[in-house]
Amino acid sequence: MFGRLMPREGKYFDLFNDHAALIVQGGKSLAGLMGALIGATGEAEKFAEEIDVIERKADEITHSTLAQLHTSFITPFDRDEIHQLINGMDDILDIIQDVAESMALYDVHSVPPEAKVLADVTEQCCSAVQAVVKLLHSMENAPAILKYCHQINELESDADRLLREAMSKLFREEPDVRQVVKMKEIYELLESVTDRCKDVAGTIEAIVLENS
């Protein structure tokens, strides 16, 4: 029933999918940035620039979605939920950009392997967000959607655990207080990416439970 009632105007689901694709690109570039800073490949600046471009493109999609929200008579689900979803998705890329900007602000030229491990989990989380967003066009996909939401929650829990382990090692083994301060901030921002992914999963789960 829900799928048959989907409005044709607005192309909301195309916009959601386009934004989700950028989230995946941002997650990959973030993992690439951390990898470059471990391996000293000299590509860190390239990945940081990629993240800036991706974030700007995502902002444009967010603005387009919100503009359509004000002009569409019919929407696929509650207007507040659309607003919450697209802004929540944008928050993911905002935090990814915050990581890249913090690396430059703190003049970080190398990171411990734990940063790459955390970034890999954030990349997995971003991919799961894209997967669940792709299914949102029909409530016939409700079981699969809820399964992905659960997966995102589990990844966020993994990131919490990795953050605690990385912090513990940092405080035990890093003698440079300045490096401790820098990496503490970076670790926390990396984990925050998964928090924002979990927020999006929560929004989607609420949409599904309300409309299926």
PyMOL commands that place a pseudoatom at each C-alpha (Angstrom):
pseudoatom trace, name=CA, resn=MET, resi=1, chain=A, elem=C, hetatm=0, pos=[0.000, 0.000, 0.000]
pseudoatom trace, name=CA, resn=PHE, resi=2, chain=A, elem=C, hetatm=0, pos=[2.727, 2.447, 1.006]
pseudoatom trace, name=CA, resn=GLY, resi=3, chain=A, elem=C, hetatm=0, pos=[4.682, 1.852, -2.189]
pseudoatom trace, name=CA, resn=ARG, resi=4, chain=A, elem=C, hetatm=0, pos=[1.616, 2.444, -4.406]
pseudoatom trace, name=CA, resn=LEU, resi=5, chain=A, elem=C, hetatm=0, pos=[0.932, 5.742, -2.671]
pseudoatom trace, name=CA, resn=MET, resi=6, chain=A, elem=C, hetatm=0, pos=[4.424, 7.136, -3.199]
pseudoatom trace, name=CA, resn=PRO, resi=7, chain=A, elem=C, hetatm=0, pos=[4.188, 10.552, -4.894]
pseudoatom trace, name=CA, resn=ARG, resi=8, chain=A, elem=C, hetatm=0, pos=[5.938, 11.038, -8.203]
pseudoatom trace, name=CA, resn=GLU, resi=9, chain=A, elem=C, hetatm=0, pos=[6.735, 14.702, -7.585]
pseudoatom trace, name=CA, resn=GLY, resi=10, chain=A, elem=C, hetatm=0, pos=[9.784, 15.945, -5.758]
pseudoatom trace, name=CA, resn=LYS, resi=11, chain=A, elem=C, hetatm=0, pos=[12.111, 13.027, -6.492]
pseudoatom trace, name=CA, resn=TYR, resi=12, chain=A, elem=C, hetatm=0, pos=[12.936, 12.821, -2.809]
pseudoatom trace, name=CA, resn=PHE, resi=13, chain=A, elem=C, hetatm=0, pos=[14.301, 9.313, -3.013]
pseudoatom trace, name=CA, resn=ASP, resi=14, chain=A, elem=C, hetatm=0, pos=[16.659, 10.269, -5.849]
pseudoatom trace, name=CA, resn=LEU, resi=15, chain=A, elem=C, hetatm=0, pos=[17.984, 13.079, -3.673]
pseudoatom trace, name=CA, resn=PHE, resi=16, chain=A, elem=C, hetatm=0, pos=[18.364, 10.765, -0.673]
pseudoatom trace, name=CA, resn=ASN, resi=17, chain=A, elem=C, hetatm=0, pos=[20.252, 8.242, -2.805]
pseudoatom trace, name=CA, resn=ASP, resi=18, chain=A, elem=C, hetatm=0, pos=[22.509, 10.900, -4.337]
pseudoatom trace, name=CA, resn=HIS, resi=19, chain=A, elem=C, hetatm=0, pos=[23.361, 12.183, -0.879]
pseudoatom trace, name=CA, resn=ALA, resi=20, chain=A, elem=C, hetatm=0, pos=[23.960, 8.670, 0.454]
pseudoatom trace, name=CA, resn=ALA, resi=21, chain=A, elem=C, hetatm=0, pos=[26.373, 8.005, -2.414]
pseudoatom trace, name=CA, resn=LEU, resi=22, chain=A, elem=C, hetatm=0, pos=[28.352, 11.065, -1.336]
pseudoatom trace, name=CA, resn=ILE, resi=23, chain=A, elem=C, hetatm=0, pos=[28.387, 9.783, 2.251]
pseudoatom trace, name=CA, resn=VAL, resi=24, chain=A, elem=C, hetatm=0, pos=[30.041, 6.590, 0.982]
pseudoatom trace, name=CA, resn=GLN, resi=25, chain=A, elem=C, hetatm=0, pos=[32.584, 8.622, -0.977]
pseudoatom trace, name=CA, resn=GLY, resi=26, chain=A, elem=C, hetatm=0, pos=[33.283, 10.707, 2.108]
pseudoatom trace, name=CA, resn=GLY, resi=27, chain=A, elem=C, hetatm=0, pos=[33.793, 7.591, 4.220]
pseudoatom trace, name=CA, resn=LYS, resi=28, chain=A, elem=C, hetatm=0, pos=[36.223, 6.180, 1.678]
pseudoatom trace, name=CA, resn=SER, resi=29, chain=A, elem=C, hetatm=0, pos=[38.163, 9.429, 1.468]
pseudoatom trace, name=CA, resn=LEU, resi=30, chain=A, elem=C, hetatm=0, pos=[38.350, 9.603, 5.259]
pseudoatom trace, name=CA, resn=ALA, resi=31, chain=A, elem=C, hetatm=0, pos=[39.754, 6.069, 5.444]
pseudoatom trace, name=CA, resn=GLY, resi=32, chain=A, elem=C, hetatm=0, pos=[42.146, 7.023, 2.654]
pseudoatom trace, name=CA, resn=LEU, resi=33, chain=A, elem=C, hetatm=0, pos=[43.251, 10.099, 4.579]
pseudoatom trace, name=CA, resn=MET, resi=34, chain=A, elem=C, hetatm=0, pos=[44.055, 8.050, 7.680]
pseudoatom trace, name=CA, resn=GLY, resi=35, chain=A, elem=C, hetatm=0, pos=[45.866, 5.461, 5.595]
pseudoatom trace, name=CA, resn=ALA, resi=36, chain=A, elem=C, hetatm=0, pos=[47.951, 8.166, 3.928]
pseudoatom trace, name=CA, resn=LEU, resi=37, chain=A, elem=C, hetatm=0, pos=[48.936, 9.585, 7.309]
pseudoatom trace, name=CA, resn=ILE, resi=38, chain=A, elem=C, hetatm=0, pos=[50.086, 6.156, 8.506]
pseudoatom trace, name=CA, resn=GLY, resi=39, chain=A, elem=C, hetatm=0, pos=[51.980, 5.231, 5.374]
pseudoatom trace, name=CA, resn=ALA, resi=40, chain=A, elem=C, hetatm=0, pos=[53.393, 8.697, 4.654]
pseudoatom trace, name=CA, resn=THR, resi=41, chain=A, elem=C, hetatm=0, pos=[52.256, 8.361, 1.040]
pseudoatom trace, name=CA, resn=GLY, resi=42, chain=A, elem=C, hetatm=0, pos=[52.028, 12.107, 0.507]
pseudoatom trace, name=CA, resn=GLU, resi=43, chain=A, elem=C, hetatm=0, pos=[48.361, 11.818, -0.516]
pseudoatom trace, name=CA, resn=ALA, resi=44, chain=A, elem=C, hetatm=0, pos=[46.804, 13.230, 2.650]
pseudoatom trace, name=CA, resn=GLU, resi=45, chain=A, elem=C, hetatm=0, pos=[46.135, 16.625, 1.094]
pseudoatom trace, name=CA, resn=LYS, resi=46, chain=A, elem=C, hetatm=0, pos=[44.439, 14.993, -1.886]
pseudoatom trace, name=CA, resn=PHE, resi=47, chain=A, elem=C, hetatm=0, pos=[42.026, 13.096, 0.351]
pseudoatom trace, name=CA, resn=ALA, resi=48, chain=A, elem=C, hetatm=0, pos=[41.311, 16.206, 2.433]
pseudoatom trace, name=CA, resn=GLU, resi=49, chain=A, elem=C, hetatm=0, pos=[40.463, 18.134, -0.733]
pseudoatom trace, name=CA, resn=GLU, resi=50, chain=A, elem=C, hetatm=0, pos=[38.197, 15.304, -1.879]
pseudoatom trace, name=CA, resn=ILE, resi=51, chain=A, elem=C, hetatm=0, pos=[36.299, 15.510, 1.402]
pseudoatom trace, name=CA, resn=ASP, resi=52, chain=A, elem=C, hetatm=0, pos=[35.772, 19.262, 0.979]
pseudoatom trace, name=CA, resn=VAL, resi=53, chain=A, elem=C, hetatm=0, pos=[34.372, 18.786, -2.533]
pseudoatom trace, name=CA, resn=ILE, resi=54, chain=A, elem=C, hetatm=0, pos=[32.108, 15.946, -1.413]
pseudoatom trace, name=CA, resn=GLU, resi=55, chain=A, elem=C, hetatm=0, pos=[30.765, 17.959, 1.532]
pseudoatom trace, name=CA, resn=ARG, resi=56, chain=A, elem=C, hetatm=0, pos=[29.926, 20.922, -0.711]
pseudoatom trace, name=CA, resn=LYS, resi=57, chain=A, elem=C, hetatm=0, pos=[28.069, 18.668, -3.150]
pseudoatom trace, name=CA, resn=ALA, resi=58, chain=A, elem=C, hetatm=0, pos=[26.131, 17.141, -0.264]
pseudoatom trace, name=CA, resn=ASP, resi=59, chain=A, elem=C, hetatm=0, pos=[25.179, 20.608, 0.992]
pseudoatom trace, name=CA, resn=GLU, resi=60, chain=A, elem=C, hetatm=0, pos=[23.709, 21.396, -2.423]
pseudoatom trace, name=CA, resn=ILE, resi=61, chain=A, elem=C, hetatm=0, pos=[21.584, 18.236, -2.311]
pseudoatom trace, name=CA, resn=THR, resi=62, chain=A, elem=C, hetatm=0, pos=[20.427, 19.069, 1.209]
pseudoatom trace, name=CA, resn=HIS, resi=63, chain=A, elem=C, hetatm=0, pos=[19.407, 22.548, 0.119]
pseudoatom trace, name=CA, resn=SER, resi=64, chain=A, elem=C, hetatm=0, pos=[17.576, 21.141, -2.921]
pseudoatom trace, name=CA, resn=THR, resi=65, chain=A, elem=C, hetatm=0, pos=[15.702, 18.675, -0.738]
pseudoatom trace, name=CA, resn=LEU, resi=66, chain=A, elem=C, hetatm=0, pos=[14.626, 21.325, 1.729]
pseudoatom trace, name=CA, resn=ALA, resi=67, chain=A, elem=C, hetatm=0, pos=[13.600, 23.657, -1.099]
pseudoatom trace, name=CA, resn=GLN, resi=68, chain=A, elem=C, hetatm=0, pos=[11.399, 20.939, -2.597]
pseudoatom trace, name=CA, resn=LEU, resi=69, chain=A, elem=C, hetatm=0, pos=[9.951, 20.267, 0.822]
pseudoatom trace, name=CA, resn=HIS, resi=70, chain=A, elem=C, hetatm=0, pos=[8.589, 23.817, 0.868]
pseudoatom trace, name=CA, resn=THR, resi=71, chain=A, elem=C, hetatm=0, pos=[7.049, 23.543, -2.602]
pseudoatom trace, name=CA, resn=SER, resi=72, chain=A, elem=C, hetatm=0, pos=[5.729, 19.972, -2.726]
pseudoatom trace, name=CA, resn=PHE, resi=73, chain=A, elem=C, hetatm=0, pos=[2.076, 19.461, -1.891]
pseudoatom trace, name=CA, resn=ILE, resi=74, chain=A, elem=C, hetatm=0, pos=[2.519, 15.708, -1.382]
pseudoatom trace, name=CA, resn=THR, resi=75, chain=A, elem=C, hetatm=0, pos=[5.519, 14.116, 0.332]
pseudoatom trace, name=CA, resn=PRO, resi=76, chain=A, elem=C, hetatm=0, pos=[6.375, 10.400, 0.695]
pseudoatom trace, name=CA, resn=PHE, resi=77, chain=A, elem=C, hetatm=0, pos=[6.284, 10.644, 4.478]
pseudoatom trace, name=CA, resn=ASP, resi=78, chain=A, elem=C, hetatm=0, pos=[6.055, 13.246, 7.210]
pseudoatom trace, name=CA, resn=ARG, resi=79, chain=A, elem=C, hetatm=0, pos=[7.742, 16.560, 6.377]
pseudoatom trace, name=CA, resn=ASP, resi=80, chain=A, elem=C, hetatm=0, pos=[9.505, 16.709, 9.713]
pseudoatom trace, name=CA, resn=GLU, resi=81, chain=A, elem=C, hetatm=0, pos=[10.913, 13.237, 9.098]
pseudoatom trace, name=CA, resn=ILE, resi=82, chain=A, elem=C, hetatm=0, pos=[12.218, 14.261, 5.673]
pseudoatom trace, name=CA, resn=HIS, resi=83, chain=A, elem=C, hetatm=0, pos=[13.816, 17.323, 7.238]
pseudoatom trace, name=CA, resn=GLN, resi=84, chain=A, elem=C, hetatm=0, pos=[15.344, 15.224, 10.013]
pseudoatom trace, name=CA, resn=LEU, resi=85, chain=A, elem=C, hetatm=0, pos=[16.599, 12.565, 7.603]
pseudoatom trace, name=CA, resn=ILE, resi=86, chain=A, elem=C, hetatm=0, pos=[18.358, 14.810, 5.098]
pseudoatom trace, name=CA, resn=ASN, resi=87, chain=A, elem=C, hetatm=0, pos=[19.869, 16.991, 7.816]
pseudoatom trace, name=CA, resn=GLY, resi=88, chain=A, elem=C, hetatm=0, pos=[21.005, 13.894, 9.689]
pseudoatom trace, name=CA, resn=MET, resi=89, chain=A, elem=C, hetatm=0, pos=[22.672, 12.591, 6.541]
pseudoatom trace, name=CA, resn=ASP, resi=90, chain=A, elem=C, hetatm=0, pos=[24.350, 15.961, 6.045]
pseudoatom trace, name=CA, resn=ASP, resi=91, chain=A, elem=C, hetatm=0, pos=[25.640, 15.838, 9.626]
pseudoatom trace, name=CA, resn=ILE, resi=92, chain=A, elem=C, hetatm=0, pos=[27.607, 12.680, 8.753]
pseudoatom trace, name=CA, resn=LEU, resi=93, chain=A, elem=C, hetatm=0, pos=[29.604, 14.499, 6.093]
pseudoatom trace, name=CA, resn=ASP, resi=94, chain=A, elem=C, hetatm=0, pos=[29.964, 17.573, 8.292]
pseudoatom trace, name=CA, resn=ILE, resi=95, chain=A, elem=C, hetatm=0, pos=[31.748, 15.465, 10.909]
pseudoatom trace, name=CA, resn=ILE, resi=96, chain=A, elem=C, hetatm=0, pos=[33.902, 13.797, 8.242]
pseudoatom trace, name=CA, resn=GLN, resi=97, chain=A, elem=C, hetatm=0, pos=[34.919, 17.257, 7.090]
pseudoatom trace, name=CA, resn=ASP, resi=98, chain=A, elem=C, hetatm=0, pos=[35.588, 18.253, 10.707]
pseudoatom trace, name=CA, resn=VAL, resi=99, chain=A, elem=C, hetatm=0, pos=[38.078, 15.379, 10.956]
pseudoatom trace, name=CA, resn=ALA, resi=100, chain=A, elem=C, hetatm=0, pos=[39.944, 16.521, 7.850]
pseudoatom trace, name=CA, resn=GLU, resi=101, chain=A, elem=C, hetatm=0, pos=[39.945, 20.155, 8.959]
pseudoatom trace, name=CA, resn=SER, resi=102, chain=A, elem=C, hetatm=0, pos=[41.174, 19.222, 12.437]
pseudoatom trace, name=CA, resn=MET, resi=103, chain=A, elem=C, hetatm=0, pos=[44.104, 17.348, 10.914]
pseudoatom trace, name=CA, resn=ALA, resi=104, chain=A, elem=C, hetatm=0, pos=[45.150, 20.549, 9.153]
pseudoatom trace, name=CA, resn=LEU, resi=105, chain=A, elem=C, hetatm=0, pos=[44.370, 22.800, 12.130]
pseudoatom trace, name=CA, resn=TYR, resi=106, chain=A, elem=C, hetatm=0, pos=[46.462, 20.682, 14.503]
pseudoatom trace, name=CA, resn=ASP, resi=107, chain=A, elem=C, hetatm=0, pos=[49.203, 20.202, 11.903]
pseudoatom trace, name=CA, resn=VAL, resi=108, chain=A, elem=C, hetatm=0, pos=[48.941, 16.403, 12.169]
pseudoatom trace, name=CA, resn=HIS, resi=109, chain=A, elem=C, hetatm=0, pos=[51.291, 14.649, 9.752]
pseudoatom trace, name=CA, resn=SER, resi=110, chain=A, elem=C, hetatm=0, pos=[51.023, 11.103, 11.084]
pseudoatom trace, name=CA, resn=VAL, resi=111, chain=A, elem=C, hetatm=0, pos=[48.500, 9.075, 13.072]
pseudoatom trace, name=CA, resn=PRO, resi=112, chain=A, elem=C, hetatm=0, pos=[48.632, 5.775, 14.964]
pseudoatom trace, name=CA, resn=PRO, resi=113, chain=A, elem=C, hetatm=0, pos=[47.168, 2.650, 13.332]
pseudoatom trace, name=CA, resn=GLU, resi=114, chain=A, elem=C, hetatm=0, pos=[44.160, 2.925, 15.654]
pseudoatom trace, name=CA, resn=ALA, resi=115, chain=A, elem=C, hetatm=0, pos=[42.982, 5.969, 13.692]
pseudoatom trace, name=CA, resn=LYS, resi=116, chain=A, elem=C, hetatm=0, pos=[42.822, 3.927, 10.492]
pseudoatom trace, name=CA, resn=VAL, resi=117, chain=A, elem=C, hetatm=0, pos=[40.951, 1.124, 12.280]
pseudoatom trace, name=CA, resn=LEU, resi=118, chain=A, elem=C, hetatm=0, pos=[38.358, 3.617, 13.491]
pseudoatom trace, name=CA, resn=ALA, resi=119, chain=A, elem=C, hetatm=0, pos=[38.129, 5.177, 10.038]
pseudoatom trace, name=CA, resn=ASP, resi=120, chain=A, elem=C, hetatm=0, pos=[37.525, 1.751, 8.509]
pseudoatom trace, name=CA, resn=VAL, resi=121, chain=A, elem=C, hetatm=0, pos=[34.550, 1.237, 10.830]
pseudoatom trace, name=CA, resn=THR, resi=122, chain=A, elem=C, hetatm=0, pos=[33.175, 4.661, 9.903]
pseudoatom trace, name=CA, resn=GLU, resi=123, chain=A, elem=C, hetatm=0, pos=[33.494, 3.699, 6.232]
pseudoatom trace, name=CA, resn=GLN, resi=124, chain=A, elem=C, hetatm=0, pos=[31.502, 0.510, 6.874]
pseudoatom trace, name=CA, resn=CYS, resi=125, chain=A, elem=C, hetatm=0, pos=[28.881, 2.564, 8.688]
pseudoatom trace, name=CA, resn=CYS, resi=126, chain=A, elem=C, hetatm=0, pos=[28.624, 4.977, 5.764]
pseudoatom trace, name=CA, resn=SER, resi=127, chain=A, elem=C, hetatm=0, pos=[28.141, 2.076, 3.349]
pseudoatom trace, name=CA, resn=ALA, resi=128, chain=A, elem=C, hetatm=0, pos=[25.378, 0.665, 5.552]
pseudoatom trace, name=CA, resn=VAL, resi=129, chain=A, elem=C, hetatm=0, pos=[23.645, 4.065, 5.533]
pseudoatom trace, name=CA, resn=GLN, resi=130, chain=A, elem=C, hetatm=0, pos=[23.659, 4.054, 1.747]
pseudoatom trace, name=CA, resn=ALA, resi=131, chain=A, elem=C, hetatm=0, pos=[22.296, 0.503, 1.676]
pseudoatom trace, name=CA, resn=VAL, resi=132, chain=A, elem=C, hetatm=0, pos=[19.388, 1.322, 3.960]
pseudoatom trace, name=CA, resn=VAL, resi=133, chain=A, elem=C, hetatm=0, pos=[18.559, 4.589, 2.179]
pseudoatom trace, name=CA, resn=LYS, resi=134, chain=A, elem=C, hetatm=0, pos=[18.317, 2.711, -1.130]
pseudoatom trace, name=CA, resn=LEU, resi=135, chain=A, elem=C, hetatm=0, pos=[15.555, 0.555, 0.351]
pseudoatom trace, name=CA, resn=LEU, resi=136, chain=A, elem=C, hetatm=0, pos=[13.500, 3.394, 1.781]
pseudoatom trace, name=CA, resn=HIS, resi=137, chain=A, elem=C, hetatm=0, pos=[11.356, 3.909, -1.318]
pseudoatom trace, name=CA, resn=SER, resi=138, chain=A, elem=C, hetatm=0, pos=[9.092, 0.986, -0.384]
pseudoatom trace, name=CA, resn=MET, resi=139, chain=A, elem=C, hetatm=0, pos=[7.890, -0.264, 2.981]
pseudoatom trace, name=CA, resn=GLU, resi=140, chain=A, elem=C, hetatm=0, pos=[7.881, -3.752, 1.497]
pseudoatom trace, name=CA, resn=ASN, resi=141, chain=A, elem=C, hetatm=0, pos=[11.595, -3.533, 2.302]
pseudoatom trace, name=CA, resn=ALA, resi=142, chain=A, elem=C, hetatm=0, pos=[10.879, -2.955, 6.003]
pseudoatom trace, name=CA, resn=PRO, resi=143, chain=A, elem=C, hetatm=0, pos=[12.535, -6.170, 7.287]
pseudoatom trace, name=CA, resn=ALA, resi=144, chain=A, elem=C, hetatm=0, pos=[15.746, -5.495, 5.329]
pseudoatom trace, name=CA, resn=ILE, resi=145, chain=A, elem=C, hetatm=0, pos=[15.702, -1.838, 6.374]
pseudoatom trace, name=CA, resn=LEU, resi=146, chain=A, elem=C, hetatm=0, pos=[15.455, -2.739, 10.048]
pseudoatom trace, name=CA, resn=LYS, resi=147, chain=A, elem=C, hetatm=0, pos=[18.245, -5.280, 9.605]
pseudoatom trace, name=CA, resn=TYR, resi=148, chain=A, elem=C, hetatm=0, pos=[20.572, -2.587, 8.231]
pseudoatom trace, name=CA, resn=CYS, resi=149, chain=A, elem=C, hetatm=0, pos=[19.578, -0.230, 11.058]
pseudoatom trace, name=CA, resn=HIS, resi=150, chain=A, elem=C, hetatm=0, pos=[20.601, -2.931, 13.521]
pseudoatom trace, name=CA, resn=GLN, resi=151, chain=A, elem=C, hetatm=0, pos=[23.900, -3.371, 11.667]
pseudoatom trace, name=CA, resn=ILE, resi=152, chain=A, elem=C, hetatm=0, pos=[24.595, 0.367, 11.921]
pseudoatom trace, name=CA, resn=ASN, resi=153, chain=A, elem=C, hetatm=0, pos=[23.906, 0.256, 15.654]
pseudoatom trace, name=CA, resn=GLU, resi=154, chain=A, elem=C, hetatm=0, pos=[26.346, -2.630, 16.029]
pseudoatom trace, name=CA, resn=LEU, resi=155, chain=A, elem=C, hetatm=0, pos=[29.023, -0.771, 14.070]
pseudoatom trace, name=CA, resn=GLU, resi=156, chain=A, elem=C, hetatm=0, pos=[28.531, 2.258, 16.295]
pseudoatom trace, name=CA, resn=SER, resi=157, chain=A, elem=C, hetatm=0, pos=[29.042, 0.019, 19.327]
pseudoatom trace, name=CA, resn=ASP, resi=158, chain=A, elem=C, hetatm=0, pos=[32.215, -1.344, 17.721]
pseudoatom trace, name=CA, resn=ALA, resi=159, chain=A, elem=C, hetatm=0, pos=[33.443, 2.212, 17.232]
pseudoatom trace, name=CA, resn=ASP, resi=160, chain=A, elem=C, hetatm=0, pos=[32.744, 3.009, 20.898]
pseudoatom trace, name=CA, resn=ARG, resi=161, chain=A, elem=C, hetatm=0, pos=[34.870, 0.038, 21.947]
pseudoatom trace, name=CA, resn=LEU, resi=162, chain=A, elem=C, hetatm=0, pos=[37.671, 0.937, 19.540]
pseudoatom trace, name=CA, resn=LEU, resi=163, chain=A, elem=C, hetatm=0, pos=[37.632, 4.507, 20.805]
pseudoatom trace, name=CA, resn=ARG, resi=164, chain=A, elem=C, hetatm=0, pos=[38.092, 3.354, 24.399]
pseudoatom trace, name=CA, resn=GLU, resi=165, chain=A, elem=C, hetatm=0, pos=[40.938, 1.055, 23.394]
pseudoatom trace, name=CA, resn=ALA, resi=166, chain=A, elem=C, hetatm=0, pos=[42.634, 3.755, 21.310]
pseudoatom trace, name=CA, resn=MET, resi=167, chain=A, elem=C, hetatm=0, pos=[42.328, 6.283, 24.133]
pseudoatom trace, name=CA, resn=SER, resi=168, chain=A, elem=C, hetatm=0, pos=[43.743, 3.837, 26.650]
pseudoatom trace, name=CA, resn=LYS, resi=169, chain=A, elem=C, hetatm=0, pos=[46.772, 3.130, 24.476]
pseudoatom trace, name=CA, resn=LEU, resi=170, chain=A, elem=C, hetatm=0, pos=[47.240, 6.823, 23.718]
pseudoatom trace, name=CA, resn=PHE, resi=171, chain=A, elem=C, hetatm=0, pos=[47.344, 7.835, 27.383]
pseudoatom trace, name=CA, resn=ARG, resi=172, chain=A, elem=C, hetatm=0, pos=[49.595, 4.918, 28.301]
pseudoatom trace, name=CA, resn=GLU, resi=173, chain=A, elem=C, hetatm=0, pos=[52.141, 5.108, 25.522]
pseudoatom trace, name=CA, resn=GLU, resi=174, chain=A, elem=C, hetatm=0, pos=[52.271, 8.608, 23.996]
pseudoatom trace, name=CA, resn=PRO, resi=175, chain=A, elem=C, hetatm=0, pos=[54.847, 10.775, 25.844]
pseudoatom trace, name=CA, resn=ASP, resi=176, chain=A, elem=C, hetatm=0, pos=[54.098, 13.982, 23.934]
pseudoatom trace, name=CA, resn=VAL, resi=177, chain=A, elem=C, hetatm=0, pos=[51.220, 15.774, 25.677]
pseudoatom trace, name=CA, resn=ARG, resi=178, chain=A, elem=C, hetatm=0, pos=[50.470, 17.825, 22.576]
pseudoatom trace, name=CA, resn=GLN, resi=179, chain=A, elem=C, hetatm=0, pos=[50.091, 14.672, 20.514]
pseudoatom trace, name=CA, resn=VAL, resi=180, chain=A, elem=C, hetatm=0, pos=[47.782, 13.233, 23.154]
pseudoatom trace, name=CA, resn=VAL, resi=181, chain=A, elem=C, hetatm=0, pos=[45.527, 16.287, 22.924]
pseudoatom trace, name=CA, resn=LYS, resi=182, chain=A, elem=C, hetatm=0, pos=[45.508, 16.194, 19.127]
pseudoatom trace, name=CA, resn=MET, resi=183, chain=A, elem=C, hetatm=0, pos=[44.788, 12.498, 18.774]
pseudoatom trace, name=CA, resn=LYS, resi=184, chain=A, elem=C, hetatm=0, pos=[42.135, 12.514, 21.492]
pseudoatom trace, name=CA, resn=GLU, resi=185, chain=A, elem=C, hetatm=0, pos=[40.210, 15.051, 19.416]
pseudoatom trace, name=CA, resn=ILE, resi=186, chain=A, elem=C, hetatm=0, pos=[40.715, 13.097, 16.191]
pseudoatom trace, name=CA, resn=TYR, resi=187, chain=A, elem=C, hetatm=0, pos=[39.638, 9.801, 17.758]
pseudoatom trace, name=CA, resn=GLU, resi=188, chain=A, elem=C, hetatm=0, pos=[36.508, 11.367, 19.215]
pseudoatom trace, name=CA, resn=LEU, resi=189, chain=A, elem=C, hetatm=0, pos=[35.569, 12.952, 15.887]
pseudoatom trace, name=CA, resn=LEU, resi=190, chain=A, elem=C, hetatm=0, pos=[36.060, 9.659, 14.062]
pseudoatom trace, name=CA, resn=GLU, resi=191, chain=A, elem=C, hetatm=0, pos=[33.758, 7.917, 16.516]
pseudoatom trace, name=CA, resn=SER, resi=192, chain=A, elem=C, hetatm=0, pos=[31.245, 10.755, 16.123]
pseudoatom trace, name=CA, resn=VAL, resi=193, chain=A, elem=C, hetatm=0, pos=[30.810, 9.843, 12.467]
pseudoatom trace, name=CA, resn=THR, resi=194, chain=A, elem=C, hetatm=0, pos=[29.304, 6.530, 13.565]
pseudoatom trace, name=CA, resn=ASP, resi=195, chain=A, elem=C, hetatm=0, pos=[27.115, 8.385, 16.092]
pseudoatom trace, name=CA, resn=ARG, resi=196, chain=A, elem=C, hetatm=0, pos=[25.647, 10.448, 13.278]
pseudoatom trace, name=CA, resn=CYS, resi=197, chain=A, elem=C, hetatm=0, pos=[25.120, 7.290, 11.208]
pseudoatom trace, name=CA, resn=LYS, resi=198, chain=A, elem=C, hetatm=0, pos=[23.262, 5.794, 14.165]
pseudoatom trace, name=CA, resn=ASP, resi=199, chain=A, elem=C, hetatm=0, pos=[21.087, 8.917, 14.347]
pseudoatom trace, name=CA, resn=VAL, resi=200, chain=A, elem=C, hetatm=0, pos=[20.143, 8.478, 10.693]
pseudoatom trace, name=CA, resn=ALA, resi=201, chain=A, elem=C, hetatm=0, pos=[19.359, 4.812, 11.312]
pseudoatom trace, name=CA, resn=GLY, resi=202, chain=A, elem=C, hetatm=0, pos=[17.113, 5.855, 14.193]
pseudoatom trace, name=CA, resn=THR, resi=203, chain=A, elem=C, hetatm=0, pos=[15.248, 8.310, 11.973]
pseudoatom trace, name=CA, resn=ILE, resi=204, chain=A, elem=C, hetatm=0, pos=[14.772, 5.681, 9.275]
pseudoatom trace, name=CA, resn=GLU, resi=205, chain=A, elem=C, hetatm=0, pos=[13.660, 3.083, 11.786]
pseudoatom trace, name=CA, resn=ALA, resi=206, chain=A, elem=C, hetatm=0, pos=[11.029, 5.496, 13.102]
pseudoatom trace, name=CA, resn=ILE, resi=207, chain=A, elem=C, hetatm=0, pos=[9.807, 6.186, 9.546]
pseudoatom trace, name=CA, resn=VAL, resi=208, chain=A, elem=C, hetatm=0, pos=[9.495, 2.471, 8.848]
pseudoatom trace, name=CA, resn=LEU, resi=209, chain=A, elem=C, hetatm=0, pos=[7.684, 1.653, 12.078]
pseudoatom trace, name=CA, resn=GLU, resi=210, chain=A, elem=C, hetatm=0, pos=[5.256, 4.524, 11.496]
pseudoatom trace, name=CA, resn=ASN, resi=211, chain=A, elem=C, hetatm=0, pos=[4.485, 3.763, 7.856]
pseudoatom trace, name=CA, resn=SER, resi=212, chain=A, elem=C, hetatm=0, pos=[4.741, -0.012, 7.425]
for i in range(1, 212): cmd.bond("trace and resi %d" % i, "trace and resi %d" % (i + 1))
show_as sticks, trace
zoom trace
